[in-house]
Amino acid sequence: MKLSCHCGNVEITLSFSPNEVGKCNCSICRRYSALWAYYLPEDVQIKFQTEKTVFYIWGDREAKFHRCNICGCITHYVTTEKCSENIVAVNMRMAEVEALSKIPEKEIDGASR
């Protein structure tokens, strides 16, 4: 499965389509309005056409939220060494509407953590 940011600078290739996407209500995810699919790093390939992504770390410093530095789309986040899991969460809002419409959404109560 291939995804890209709005301008096409960031291209993400997934080894397989997700079974579901997570819709988190924590303070940052609800502002990003992201739908996350969670992968092991070896199952995700990220390429840049012009510029690398820039990232933002907040709060517990367990995740780096990446965005395209050209169009501003939130593309993915990666966990840091402070987190017990090594994951790449891909913002599935970058997928084509038809592909995304076939993937069920799961509500995640990140606000209570």
MMTF fields as JSON, N, C-alpha, C and O atoms, coordinates in Angstrom:
{
  "mmtfVersion": "1.0.0",
  "mmtfProducer": "UNKNOWN",
  "numBonds": 451,
  "numAtoms": 452,
  "numGroups": 113,
  "numChains": 1,
  "numModels": 1,
  "chainsPerModel": [1],
  "groupsPerChain": [113],
  "chainIdList": ["A"],
  "bondAtomList": [4, 2, 8, 6, 12, 10, 16, 14, 20, 18, 24, 22, 28, 26, 32, 30, 36, 34, 40, 38, 44, 42, 48, 46, 52, 50, 56, 54, 60, 58, 64, 62, 68, 66, 72, 70, 76, 74, 80, 78, 84, 82, 88, 86, 92, 90, 96, 94, 100, 98, 104, 102, 108, 106, 112, 110, 116, 114, 120, 118, 124, 122, 128, 126, 132, 130, 136, 134, 140, 138, 144, 142, 148, 146, 152, 150, 156, 154, 160, 158, 164, 162, 168, 166, 172, 170, 176, 174, 180, 178, 184, 182, 188, 186, 192, 190, 196, 194, 200, 198, 204, 202, 208, 206, 212, 210, 216, 214, 220, 218, 224, 222, 228, 226, 232, 230, 236, 234, 240, 238, 244, 242, 248, 246, 252, 250, 256, 254, 260, 258, 264, 262, 268, 266, 272, 270, 276, 274, 280, 278, 284, 282, 288, 286, 292, 290, 296, 294, 300, 298, 304, 302, 308, 306, 312, 310, 316, 314, 320, 318, 324, 322, 328, 326, 332, 330, 336, 334, 340, 338, 344, 342, 348, 346, 352, 350, 356, 354, 360, 358, 364, 362, 368, 366, 372, 370, 376, 374, 380, 378, 384, 382, 388, 386, 392, 390, 396, 394, 400, 398, 404, 402, 408, 406, 412, 410, 416, 414, 420, 418, 424, 422, 428, 426, 432, 430, 436, 434, 440, 438, 444, 442, 448, 446],
  "bondOrderList": [1, 1, 1, 1, 1, 1, 1, 1, 1, 1, 1, 1, 1, 1, 1, 1, 1, 1, 1, 1, 1, 1, 1, 1, 1, 1, 1, 1, 1, 1, 1, 1, 1, 1, 1, 1, 1, 1, 1, 1, 1, 1, 1, 1, 1, 1, 1, 1, 1, 1, 1, 1, 1, 1, 1, 1, 1, 1, 1, 1, 1, 1, 1, 1, 1, 1, 1, 1, 1, 1, 1, 1, 1, 1, 1, 1, 1, 1, 1, 1, 1, 1, 1, 1, 1, 1, 1, 1, 1, 1, 1, 1, 1, 1, 1, 1, 1, 1, 1, 1, 1, 1, 1, 1, 1, 1, 1, 1, 1, 1, 1, 1],
  "groupList": [{"groupName": "MET", "atomNameList": ["N", "CA", "C", "O"], "elementList": ["N", "C", "C", "O"], "formalChargeList": [0, 0, 0, 0], "bondAtomList": [1, 0, 2, 1, 3, 2], "bondOrderList": [1, 1, 2], "singleLetterCode": "M", "chemCompType": "L-PEPTIDE LINKING"}, {"groupName": "LYS", "atomNameList": ["N", "CA", "C", "O"], "elementList": ["N", "C", "C", "O"], "formalChargeList": [0, 0, 0, 0], "bondAtomList": [1, 0, 2, 1, 3, 2], "bondOrderList": [1, 1, 2], "singleLetterCode": "K", "chemCompType": "L-PEPTIDE LINKING"}, {"groupName": "LEU", "atomNameList": ["N", "CA", "C", "O"], "elementList": ["N", "C", "C", "O"], "formalChargeList": [0, 0, 0, 0], "bondAtomList": [1, 0, 2, 1, 3, 2], "bondOrderList": [1, 1, 2], "singleLetterCode": "L", "chemCompType": "L-PEPTIDE LINKING"}, {"groupName": "SER", "atomNameList": ["N", "CA", "C", "O"], "elementList": ["N", "C", "C", "O"], "formalChargeList": [0, 0, 0, 0], "bondAtomList": [1, 0, 2, 1, 3, 2], "bondOrderList": [1, 1, 2], "singleLetterCode": "S", "chemCompType": "L-PEPTIDE LINKING"}, {"groupName": "CYS", "atomNameList": ["N", "CA", "C", "O"], "elementList": ["N", "C", "C", "O"], "formalChargeList": [0, 0, 0, 0], "bondAtomList": [1, 0, 2, 1, 3, 2], "bondOrderList": [1, 1, 2], "singleLetterCode": "C", "chemCompType": "L-PEPTIDE LINKING"}, {"groupName": "HIS", "atomNameList": ["N", "CA", "C", "O"], "elementList": ["N", "C", "C", "O"], "formalChargeList": [0, 0, 0, 0], "bondAtomList": [1, 0, 2, 1, 3, 2], "bondOrderList": [1, 1, 2], "singleLetterCode": "H", "chemCompType": "L-PEPTIDE LINKING"}, {"groupName": "GLY", "atomNameList": ["N", "CA", "C", "O"], "elementList": ["N", "C", "C", "O"], "formalChargeList": [0, 0, 0, 0], "bondAtomList": [1, 0, 2, 1, 3, 2], "bondOrderList": [1, 1, 2], "singleLetterCode": "G", "chemCompType": "PEPTIDE LINKING"}, {"groupName": "ASN", "atomNameList": ["N", "CA", "C", "O"], "elementList": ["N", "C", "C", "O"], "formalChargeList": [0, 0, 0, 0], "bondAtomList": [1, 0, 2, 1, 3, 2], "bondOrderList": [1, 1, 2], "singleLetterCode": "N", "chemCompType": "L-PEPTIDE LINKING"}, {"groupName": "VAL", "atomNameList": ["N", "CA", "C", "O"], "elementList": ["N", "C", "C", "O"], "formalChargeList": [0, 0, 0, 0], "bondAtomList": [1, 0, 2, 1, 3, 2], "bondOrderList": [1, 1, 2], "singleLetterCode": "V", "chemCompType": "L-PEPTIDE LINKING"}, {"groupName": "GLU", "atomNameList": ["N", "CA", "C", "O"], "elementList": ["N", "C", "C", "O"], "formalChargeList": [0, 0, 0, 0], "bondAtomList": [1, 0, 2, 1, 3, 2], "bondOrderList": [1, 1, 2], "singleLetterCode": "E", "chemCompType": "L-PEPTIDE LINKING"}, {"groupName": "ILE", "atomNameList": ["N", "CA", "C", "O"], "elementList": ["N", "C", "C", "O"], "formalChargeList": [0, 0, 0, 0], "bondAtomList": [1, 0, 2, 1, 3, 2], "bondOrderList": [1, 1, 2], "singleLetterCode": "I", "chemCompType": "L-PEPTIDE LINKING"}, {"groupName": "THR", "atomNameList": ["N", "CA", "C", "O"], "elementList": ["N", "C", "C", "O"], "formalChargeList": [0, 0, 0, 0], "bondAtomList": [1, 0, 2, 1, 3, 2], "bondOrderList": [1, 1, 2], "singleLetterCode": "T", "chemCompType": "L-PEPTIDE LINKING"}, {"groupName": "PHE", "atomNameList": ["N", "CA", "C", "O"], "elementList": ["N", "C", "C", "O"], "formalChargeList": [0, 0, 0, 0], "bondAtomList": [1, 0, 2, 1, 3, 2], "bondOrderList": [1, 1, 2], "singleLetterCode": "F", "chemCompType": "L-PEPTIDE LINKING"}, {"groupName": "PRO", "atomNameList": ["N", "CA", "C", "O"], "elementList": ["N", "C", "C", "O"], "formalChargeList": [0, 0, 0, 0], "bondAtomList": [1, 0, 2, 1, 3, 2], "bondOrderList": [1, 1, 2], "singleLetterCode": "P", "chemCompType": "L-PEPTIDE LINKING"}, {"groupName": "ARG", "atomNameList": ["N", "CA", "C", "O"], "elementList": ["N", "C", "C", "O"], "formalChargeList": [0, 0, 0, 0], "bondAtomList": [1, 0, 2, 1, 3, 2], "bondOrderList": [1, 1, 2], "singleLetterCode": "R", "chemCompType": "L-PEPTIDE LINKING"}, {"groupName": "TYR", "atomNameList": ["N", "CA", "C", "O"], "elementList": ["N", "C", "C", "O"], "formalChargeList": [0, 0, 0, 0], "bondAtomList": [1, 0, 2, 1, 3, 2], "bondOrderList": [1, 1, 2], "singleLetterCode": "Y", "chemCompType": "L-PEPTIDE LINKING"}, {"groupName": "ALA", "atomNameList": ["N", "CA", "C", "O"], "elementList": ["N", "C", "C", "O"], "formalChargeList": [0, 0, 0, 0], "bondAtomList": [1, 0, 2, 1, 3, 2], "bondOrderList": [1, 1, 2], "singleLetterCode": "A", "chemCompType": "L-PEPTIDE LINKING"}, {"groupName": "TRP", "atomNameList": ["N", "CA", "C", "O"], "elementList": ["N", "C", "C", "O"], "formalChargeList": [0, 0, 0, 0], "bondAtomList": [1, 0, 2, 1, 3, 2], "bondOrderList": [1, 1, 2], "singleLetterCode": "W", "chemCompType": "L-PEPTIDE LINKING"}, {"groupName": "ASP", "atomNameList": ["N", "CA", "C", "O"], "elementList": ["N", "C", "C", "O"], "formalChargeList": [0, 0, 0, 0], "bondAtomList": [1, 0, 2, 1, 3, 2], "bondOrderList": [1, 1, 2], "singleLetterCode": "D", "chemCompType": "L-PEPTIDE LINKING"}, {"groupName": "GLN", "atomNameList": ["N", "CA", "C", "O"], "elementList": ["N", "C", "C", "O"], "formalChargeList": [0, 0, 0, 0], "bondAtomList": [1, 0, 2, 1, 3, 2], "bondOrderList": [1, 1, 2], "singleLetterCode": "Q", "chemCompType": "L-PEPTIDE LINKING"}],
  "groupTypeList": [0, 1, 2, 3, 4, 5, 4, 6, 7, 8, 9, 10, 11, 2, 3, 12, 3, 13, 7, 9, 8, 6, 1, 4, 7, 4, 3, 10, 4, 14, 14, 15, 3, 16, 2, 17, 16, 15, 15, 2, 13, 9, 18, 8, 19, 10, 1, 12, 19, 11, 9, 1, 11, 8, 12, 15, 10, 17, 6, 18, 14, 9, 16, 1, 12, 5, 14, 4, 7, 10, 4, 6, 4, 10, 11, 5, 15, 8, 11, 11, 9, 1, 4, 3, 9, 7, 10, 8, 16, 8, 7, 0, 14, 0, 16, 9, 8, 9, 16, 2, 3, 1, 10, 13, 9, 1, 9, 10, 18, 6, 16, 3, 14],
  "groupIdList": [1, 2, 3, 4, 5, 6, 7, 8, 9, 10, 11, 12, 13, 14, 15, 16, 17, 18, 19, 20, 21, 22, 23, 24, 25, 26, 27, 28, 29, 30, 31, 32, 33, 34, 35, 36, 37, 38, 39, 40, 41, 42, 43, 44, 45, 46, 47, 48, 49, 50, 51, 52, 53, 54, 55, 56, 57, 58, 59, 60, 61, 62, 63, 64, 65, 66, 67, 68, 69, 70, 71, 72, 73, 74, 75, 76, 77, 78, 79, 80, 81, 82, 83, 84, 85, 86, 87, 88, 89, 90, 91, 92, 93, 94, 95, 96, 97, 98, 99, 100, 101, 102, 103, 104, 105, 106, 107, 108, 109, 110, 111, 112, 113],
  "secStructList": [7, 3, 3, 3, 7, 1, 1, 1, 1, 3, 3, 3, 3, 3, 1, 1, 7, 7, 1, 7, 3, 3, 3, 3, 7, 1, 6, 6, 2, 2, 2, 2, 6, 7, 7, 3, 3, 3, 3, 7, 4, 4, 4, 3, 3, 3, 3, 3, 1, 1, 1, 7, 7, 3, 3, 3, 3, 7, 6, 6, 1, 7, 3, 3, 3, 3, 3, 7, 6, 6, 6, 7, 7, 3, 3, 3, 3, 3, 3, 7, 6, 6, 1, 1, 1, 7, 7, 3, 3, 3, 3, 4, 4, 4, 1, 7, 2, 2, 2, 2, 2, 6, 1, 7, 3, 3, 3, 3, 7, 4, 4, 4, 7],
  "xCoordList": [0.859, 0.0, 0.9, 1.87, 0.57, 1.365, 0.516, -0.676, 1.169, 0.523, 1.471, 2.675, 0.914, 1.786, 1.13, -0.086, 1.964, 1.453, 0.813, 0.834, 0.255, -0.473, 0.397, -0.033, 1.622, 2.488, 3.286, 3.899, 3.283, 4.019, 5.46, 6.179, 5.909, 7.286, 7.57, 8.639, 6.609, 6.783, 5.967, 4.756, 6.642, 5.98, 6.205, 7.336, 5.133, 5.223, 4.676, 3.578, 5.455, 5.034, 4.914, 5.838, 3.755, 3.482, 3.565, 3.108, 4.139, 4.251, 2.89, 2.728, 1.903, 0.55, -0.435, -0.067, -1.677, -2.727, -3.123, -3.102, -3.483, -3.871, -5.26, -6.1, -5.48, -6.795, -7.762, -8.978, -7.202, -8.004, -7.117, -5.891, -7.767, -7.047, -7.535, -8.704, -6.62, -6.968, -7.275, -6.52, -8.385, -8.783, -8.652, -9.522, -7.551, -7.222, -7.767, -7.769, -8.228, -8.786, -7.847, -8.278, -6.566, -5.636, -5.479, -5.944, -4.839, -4.777, -4.102, -4.47, -3.13, -2.459, -3.126, -3.284, -3.516, -4.122, -5.447, -5.742, -6.256, -7.53, -7.296, -8.078, -6.24, -5.921, -5.394, -5.68, -4.624, -4.126, -5.223, -5.133, -6.25, -7.335, -6.778, -7.229, -5.802, -5.137, -5.897, -6.617, -5.721, -6.158, -4.887, -4.259, -4.513, -3.222, -3.305, -4.224, -2.337, -2.106, -0.717, 0.227, -0.6, 0.622, 1.412, 0.871, 2.715, 3.594, 4.92, 5.328, 5.582, 6.985, 7.796, 7.394, 8.925, 9.718, 10.079, 10.133, 10.322, 10.712, 9.564, 9.795, 8.343, 7.192, 6.801, 5.792, 7.613, 7.317, 8.556, 9.664, 8.347, 9.432, 9.013, 7.937, 9.871, 9.568, 10.619, 11.82, 10.147, 11.043, 10.67, 9.518, 11.673, 11.476, 11.904, 12.976, 11.073, 11.41, 12.358, 13.346, 12.06, 12.829, 13.443, 14.648, 12.6, 13.051, 12.632, 11.585, 13.459, 13.091, 11.996, 11.79, 11.307, 10.278, 10.921, 12.101, 10.139, 10.536, 9.616, 8.535, 10.039, 9.211, 9.033, 9.763, 8.031, 7.654, 7.536, 6.895, 8.156, 8.059, 7.393, 7.736, 6.444, 5.759, 5.624, 5.935, 5.166, 4.773, 5.752, 6.845, 5.346, 6.142, 7.38, 8.197, 7.528, 8.69, 8.881, 10.005, 7.757, 7.809, 7.572, 7.76, 7.163, 6.867, 7.331, 7.204, 7.874, 8.242, 7.207, 7.124, 6.417, 5.375, 5.983, 6.411, 6.018, 6.641, 5.613, 4.469, 6.053, 5.215, 6.081, 7.297, 5.432, 6.127, 6.458, 5.595, 7.685, 8.114, 7.67, 7.858, 7.087, 6.611, 5.107, 4.686, 4.293, 2.833, 2.245, 1.09, 3.01, 2.568, 1.773, 1.368, 1.528, 0.744, 1.472, 2.675, 0.718, 1.239, 1.306, 0.28, 2.496, 2.675, 2.766, 2.207, 3.466, 3.679, 4.27, 4.676, 4.308, 5.131, 5.932, 5.54, 7.058, 7.905, 8.118, 8.237, 8.164, 8.414, 9.898, 10.749, 10.189, 11.57, 12.047, 11.3, 13.287, 13.855, 13.158, 13.311, 12.405, 11.661, 10.426, 9.878, 9.993, 8.796, 9.181, 10.256, 8.321, 8.611, 8.42, 8.903, 7.727, 7.496, 8.208, 8.303, 8.705, 9.354, 8.375, 8.291, 7.63, 6.614, 6.721, 7.284, 6.157, 5.92, 4.405, 3.794, 3.818, 2.379, 2.217, 2.737, 1.501, 1.323, -0.057, -1.06, -0.09, -1.353, -2.069, -1.705, -3.076, -3.785, -4.671, -5.261, -4.777, -5.492, -4.787, -5.358, -3.556, -2.827, -3.191, -2.787, -3.949, -4.365, -5.471, -6.136, -5.655, -6.757, -8.074, -8.185, -9.061, -10.351, -10.974, -11.491, -10.928, -11.524, -10.864, -11.555, -9.55, -8.836, -9.145, -9.372, -9.153, -9.398, -10.822, -11.046, -11.777, -13.182, -13.422, -14.438, -12.518, -12.67, -12.032, -12.128, -11.381, -10.673, -11.478, -11.765, -11.846, -12.625, -11.816, -10.599, -12.54, -11.927, -12.16, -13.23, -11.146, -11.243, -11.015, -10.014, -11.927, -11.775, -10.712, -10.743, -9.775, -8.732, -8.877, -8.846, -9.035, -9.197, -7.844, -7.501, -7.081, -5.775, -5.879, -4.925, -7.018, -7.219, -7.227, -6.899, -7.599, -7.67, -6.337, -6.219, -5.325, -4.024, -3.176, -2.05],
  "yCoordList": [-1.172, 0.0, 1.229, 1.299, 2.202, 3.428, 4.619, 4.697, 5.552, 6.777, 7.932, 7.737, 9.14, 10.31, 11.516, 11.567, 12.476, 13.744, 14.513, 14.043, 15.663, 16.427, 16.804, 16.695, 17.246, 17.705, 16.575, 16.777, 15.388, 14.253, 14.172, 13.272, 15.081, 15.046, 13.797, 13.199, 13.4, 12.235, 11.088, 11.205, 9.983, 8.779, 7.662, 7.403, 7.01, 5.913, 4.654, 4.655, 3.588, 2.291, 1.334, 1.184, 0.689, -0.255, -1.678, -1.941, -2.59, -3.984, -4.644, -5.572, -4.16, -4.72, -3.657, -2.729, -3.799, -2.869, -3.169, -4.325, -2.136, -2.387, -3.02, -2.832, -3.775, -4.374, -3.349, -3.481, -2.321, -1.248, -0.016, -0.098, 1.132, 2.363, 2.888, 2.739, 3.504, 4.036, 5.519, 6.3, 5.899, 7.306, 7.679, 7.368, 8.35, 8.675, 10.061, 10.979, 10.188, 11.461, 12.222, 13.142, 11.841, 12.576, 14.008, 14.327, 14.846, 16.271, 16.569, 17.535, 15.763, 16.046, 15.343, 15.943, 14.084, 13.337, 13.935, 13.964, 14.418, 15.019, 16.314, 16.653, 17.036, 18.259, 17.93, 18.643, 16.846, 16.417, 15.764, 15.731, 15.25, 14.507, 13.324, 13.025, 12.668, 11.546, 10.249, 10.091, 9.328, 7.942, 7.106, 7.041, 6.473, 5.8, 4.312, 3.62, 3.838, 2.41, 2.131, 2.876, 1.06, 0.788, -0.348, -1.408, -0.095, -1.046, -1.192, -0.319, -2.311, -2.449, -1.655, -1.55, -1.1, -0.272, -0.981, -0.34, -2.278, -2.989, -3.15, -3.54, -2.857, -2.971, -1.655, -1.582, -0.609, 0.723, 1.27, 1.227, 1.778, 2.44, 3.889, 4.153, 4.827, 6.249, 6.879, 6.759, 7.552, 8.228, 9.698, 10.08, 10.511, 11.955, 12.369, 11.98, 13.155, 13.63, 14.828, 14.872, 15.793, 17.028, 17.259, 17.475, 17.213, 17.509, 16.415, 15.791, 16.181, 15.266, 15.895, 17.109, 15.05, 15.547, 16.247, 16.049, 17.055, 17.65, 17.037, 16.549, 17.061, 16.419, 17.28, 18.242, 16.891, 17.562, 16.51, 15.476, 16.779, 15.896, 16.677, 17.834, 16.05, 16.744, 15.838, 14.649, 16.399, 15.68, 14.631, 14.95, 13.372, 12.266, 11.948, 11.12, 12.594, 12.454, 11.025, 10.586, 10.301, 8.927, 8.816, 7.743, 9.91, 9.843, 11.113, 12.221, 10.919, 12.03, 12.086, 11.17, 13.154, 13.339, 14.047, 15.197, 13.361, 13.884, 14.528, 14.085, 15.592, 16.253, 16.63, 16.781, 16.778, 17.256, 18.727, 19.507, 19.099, 20.474, 21.392, 22.607, 20.82, 21.623, 21.896, 23.052, 20.821, 21.013, 20.952, 21.328, 20.489, 20.492, 19.283, 19.237, 18.296, 17.12, 16.304, 16.06, 15.893, 14.964, 13.604, 13.076, 13.034, 11.795, 10.554, 9.51, 10.667, 9.491, 9.919, 11.067, 8.979, 9.192, 7.937, 6.831, 8.127, 7.013, 7.112, 8.201, 5.958, 5.962, 6.194, 5.848, 6.777, 7.052, 5.949, 5.028, 6.057, 5.078, 5.094, 4.146, 6.134, 6.217, 5.32, 5.02, 4.898, 4.069, 2.59, 2.213, 1.767, 0.335, -0.396, -1.518, 0.22, -0.404, 0.359, 1.585, -0.354, 0.262, 0.189, -0.823, 1.286, 1.285, 2.527, 3.551, 2.389, 3.511, 3.562, 2.595, 4.68, 4.873, 5.763, 6.878, 5.271, 5.983, 6.642, 6.016, 7.912, 8.623, 8.179, 8.579, 7.357, 6.791, 7.804, 7.479, 9.02, 10.071, 10.388, 11.052, 9.919, 10.13, 9.1, 9.23, 8.082, 7.052, 7.592, 8.572, 6.956, 7.306, 7.038, 6.083, 7.877, 7.79, 6.402, 5.843, 5.855, 4.54, 3.458, 2.624, 3.47, 2.473, 2.656, 1.679, 3.892, 4.175, 3.806, 3.378, 3.962, 3.68, 2.203, 1.863, 1.326, -0.118, -0.595, -1.775, 0.309, -0.071, 0.405, 1.598, -0.495, -0.086, 0.812, 0.677, 1.739, 2.627, 2.102, 1.579, 2.247, 1.872, 3.135, 3.828, 3.43, 4.577, 4.235, 3.158, 5.155, 4.978, 6.107, 7.28, 5.763, 6.774, 7.163, 6.807, 7.899, 8.381, 9.527, 9.807, 10.194, 11.341, 10.907, 11.699, 9.659, 9.175, 8.676, 8.367, 8.592, 8.082, 9.159, 8.898],
  "zCoordList": [0.0, 0.0, 0.0, 0.755, -0.858, -0.947, -0.525, -0.824, 0.185, 0.632, 0.357, 0.187, 0.316, 0.182, 0.83, 1.014, 1.169, 1.68, 0.525, -0.613, 0.797, -0.22, -1.412, -2.56, -1.139, -2.233, -2.885, -3.933, -2.275, -2.828, -2.385, -2.818, -1.538, -1.052, -0.221, -0.344, 0.629, 1.488, 0.911, 0.723, 0.633, 0.136, 1.143, 1.553, 1.535, 2.492, 1.831, 1.276, 1.9, 1.383, 2.559, 3.358, 2.646, 3.728, 3.183, 2.071, 3.951, 3.519, 3.369, 2.577, 4.138, 4.078, 4.547, 5.267, 4.135, 4.554, 6.0, 6.423, 6.754, 8.147, 8.229, 7.349, 9.31, 9.563, 10.136, 10.001, 10.781, 11.358, 11.511, 11.435, 11.729, 12.017, 13.358, 13.713, 14.094, 15.401, 15.346, 14.767, 15.95, 16.053, 17.527, 18.34, 17.854, 19.241, 19.604, 18.784, 20.849, 21.302, 22.241, 22.937, 22.264, 23.132, 22.605, 21.511, 23.374, 23.045, 21.706, 21.037, 21.307, 20.04, 18.855, 17.792, 19.03, 17.922, 17.477, 16.282, 18.431, 18.021, 17.253, 16.364, 17.579, 16.833, 15.433, 14.471, 15.33, 14.027, 13.193, 11.966, 13.847, 13.19, 12.4, 11.294, 12.987, 12.325, 12.552, 13.538, 11.619, 11.764, 11.668, 10.611, 12.763, 12.841, 12.527, 12.964, 11.769, 11.567, 12.131, 11.871, 12.9, 13.663, 13.027, 12.713, 12.846, 12.177, 12.903, 13.669, 12.648, 13.026, 12.008, 10.849, 12.418, 11.485, 10.175, 9.125, 10.223, 9.001, 8.001, 6.857, 8.415, 7.532, 6.866, 6.165, 7.092, 6.554, 5.844, 6.378, 4.643, 3.917, 3.686, 3.151, 4.094, 3.961, 3.051, 3.293, 2.002, 1.061, 0.985, 1.192, 0.684, 0.541, -0.855, -1.318, -1.529, -2.868, -2.817, -3.55, -1.955, -1.895, -0.519, -0.394, 0.511, 1.877, 2.83, 2.655, 3.849, 4.924, 5.768, 5.751, 6.499, 7.405, 8.594, 8.885, 9.264, 10.539, 11.59, 11.261, 12.852, 13.862, 15.096, 15.337, 15.862, 17.099, 18.191, 18.002, 19.328, 20.488, 21.605, 21.849, 22.283, 23.361, 24.579, 24.515, 25.674, 26.887, 27.37, 27.839, 27.25, 27.797, 26.967, 27.37, 25.816, 24.934, 24.423, 24.181, 24.263, 23.771, 22.268, 21.694, 21.621, 20.189, 19.485, 20.007, 18.281, 17.405, 16.292, 15.473, 16.256, 15.247, 14.038, 14.136, 12.909, 11.692, 10.778, 10.686, 10.099, 9.107, 7.92, 8.037, 6.778, 5.587, 5.809, 6.211, 5.553, 5.755, 4.613, 4.685, 3.568, 2.442, 2.562, 2.592, 2.631, 2.664, 4.071, 4.268, 5.043, 6.427, 6.88, 8.042, 6.019, 6.415, 7.492, 7.401, 8.501, 9.507, 8.826, 8.398, 8.723, 7.964, 8.845, 8.509, 9.967, 10.809, 12.14, 12.32, 13.061, 14.248, 14.523, 14.149, 15.181, 15.593, 17.091, 17.651, 17.723, 19.158, 19.423, 18.604, 20.562, 20.963, 21.903, 22.232, 22.323, 23.249, 24.608, 25.378, 24.919, 26.181, 26.187, 27.248, 25.014, 24.889, 24.936, 24.471, 25.488, 25.593, 24.261, 24.104, 23.303, 22.006, 20.895, 20.946, 19.9, 18.745, 17.581, 16.885, 17.378, 16.321, 15.446, 15.832, 14.255, 13.363, 13.176, 12.722, 13.523, 13.316, 12.097, 12.057, 11.115, 9.85, 9.843, 10.185, 9.449, 9.348, 8.073, 6.967, 8.248, 7.101, 6.382, 5.351, 6.903, 6.175, 4.856, 3.99, 4.703, 3.446, 2.389, 1.234, 2.77, 1.817, 0.915, 1.251, -0.206, -1.092, -0.372, 0.396, -0.622, 0.074, -0.082, 0.885, -1.273, -1.52, -0.662, -0.076, -0.586, 0.222, 1.7, 2.413, 2.162, 3.574, 3.977, 5.109, 3.084, 3.41, 3.713, 4.318, 3.309, 3.523, 4.822, 5.159, 5.559, 6.781, 7.989, 8.097, 8.896, 10.07, 11.011, 11.141, 11.666, 12.654, 14.06, 14.372, 14.906, 16.314, 17.146, 16.96, 18.049, 18.954, 19.999, 20.595, 20.216, 21.231, 22.231, 21.857, 23.496, 24.549, 25.114, 26.241, 24.316, 24.764, 25.747, 26.472, 25.785, 26.692, 28.153, 29.036, 28.416, 29.805, 30.335, 31.521, 29.468, 29.916, 30.488, 30.912]
}
